[in-house]
Amino acid sequence: MINVEVDKTANESNASVIRRFTKRVQGAGILTRVRRIRYKKREPSAYTKKKFVLKSIARRAVIEELVKLGKMPANPRDAAHKWQKPSTNETT
């Protein structure tokens, strides 16, 4: 751990001491290290990964069933073009 120390001279104001201290802290990289530790994203545990995979497998099975029943298009990206409203100038 790096300790930052600043001594006040006789003719120096409190504001300049605080300014010098903050510059030293920035230069030492203490704040960046603390923030990196604070906001670090944890790696998911094996159990969490397993739950996510099982959930996605179940979701995929439901979608496949809906596609077989014809309630959902096989490729959702093509569905946007296929299921557009008919234009108003077409005659029926």
Beta strands, then each sheet from edge to edge (+ up, - down):
end
